[in-house]
Amino acid sequence: MTIQIEQTLPDVEIAVVDDGAEVQRVTTSTLFADRNVVLFAVPGAFTPTCSNRHLPGYVKHFDAFKARGVEVYCMAVNDAHVMKAWAISQQVPAGLKLLADGNGSFTKALGLEMDGSAYGMGMRSRRFALYAENGVVKLLNIESPGELRVTTAEAMLDALVRQ
């Protein structure tokens, strides 16, 4: 079942890449505790839409989120080495964390997995964006297949202003 508004994010261990530093393994309860966070997920690092439009929008508007006191995390069902290479190639600023959900444990716990086998990708995350306060979901946007509208940085900034 898909996570709902006002539910607490599941507690799962995940790998975090931030500012080219060593990859750290932390629990999601620790990662989201006492913070306001936009988490957006992509089907895969280095894929065309994710690399050309989705992540770059968050890189471009990162300071606008920071000015609102909101941290930004990007997640994919990829290993930490792939996420680290992607962060470097996309010139991700320090503070914008990339979460490597290598086995899809967090994605499955959120109920937001998709089967990308038809594209040679196996189990991946659906494209979504959520806003959480202290680990509690306050906003959840899930894209329809093949779309990139409600999970963009611009759409999430807009939603935060209206909240």
N, C-alpha and C positions, 0 to 999 in steps of 0.2 A: 504494500500500500504506500502511496506517495505521501511524503511528509506534508503536513498542513500548517496553515497560519496558526500561531500561538503554541505550536509544539516545540519542544526542546530538540535541538539537533542531536542525533545519535552520537555516542562516544566510541570512537574508533581510532586506532593508531594510524597516522599518516606521515608521509615524508614531506618536509617543507624546504623549499629553495628560496632564499632571500639574499639579494645583493651578491651573488656569486660566492657566498660563503659555503662552508661545508653543509651538506644536507643534514638536517636534523629530523629525528623521528619524535613526534609529539602526539598527544591525544587531542582529539578535536574539542573535548571539553576544556582543555587548557588553552587551546588556540583561540577559541571564541569567548572565553571567560572575560567579563568586565570590559568588553569592547563592542563597538558598533561596526559591523562588517558587511560589505557586499561580497558575496561569493558568487562568481559566475563560472560555469562549467562548459567545456567545449568537448566535442567528440574526439579530438586528437590534436596534439601538438604537431606543428609543421603541415597541417592540412590546409588547403587553400583559403576557405572562408575564415577559419580560426586565425591564420597567420596574416592574412591580408586585410581583414576587417574587424574581427571581434576583439582580439587582444590589443591591436593598435589603438582602438578607440579608448580603452581603459588606460593605456600608456599616455595618450594625449590628454585625457581628462583627469589623470591621477591627482593633480594638485587641487582640483575642484572637490574631489571626495575628501582629501585631507583637510581642506578648509572647513568642511562640514563635520570634521571629527570622525570620519568614516574610513576604516581600513579596507583595502581591496585585496581579495584572494582570487586567483584563477586556478581551476582544477581540471585535470584530465586523467583518464585511465591510461596513464603512461608511467614508465619507470622514472625514478628521480634523475637519472643521467640524461634522459631525453628532455625532461623539463628544464634541467639546468642549461643544456645546450640551446633550447628554445628561448630561454630568458636572455641568454647572451646574444643570440641572433636578433632578437626583437628589441634589444636595448631597454629592457625592463628596468625601471628606476628602483633604487633601494626602497624597501618598504612595501612594494607591490609583491606579495608572496605568491609563489607558484606551488600548488599542492599536487604531489604525485600520488595518485590513488592506484598504484600499480596493479593490485589484484581486484580493484573495483569494490572493495569492502565498504567504503563510505558511500559510494554511489548506490550500491545495493541497499544499504541501510536507509538511505533517503527514499528509496523506491523510484529512482530516476535513471535506471539503467535502460539501455536499448541494445538490440541485437544488430550489430553491424557486419555480420557474417557475409551478407550478400556483397559487401564491398571489401572483403578480406580483412576486416578490422576486429572481428570477434565482439565480445561484450564491451560496450563503451558507455559513456554518460550521454544522456540526452542533453541538448543545449538548454541551459536554464540559468537564471540569476535569482538570488534571494538576498534579502536584507535581514540580518539578525541582530538583536540587541541582547547582549549577555547570553548568547547561545539559543535564544528563543526567536523563531521565525516570525517576522512581522510583515514580510512581503515575499511573494513567490511568483515568478514569471517563468513559464515553460514555453519554449518555441514549438510551433508545429514543424513537422519534418521539412527540411529544406529552406526554412525561413530564418531570418536574422532581423527581428524588429523589436521585440519586447525585452530582450536581454542585453541590448547594447548599452554602452556607458551613458549615452545621451538619454535613453529611456529610463535607466535606473536613477540618474540624477533628477530627471523630471519627476519621477515617482517619489523620491525622497523630499523634494520641495513640497509636493502635495500632501505629504504625510503629516 
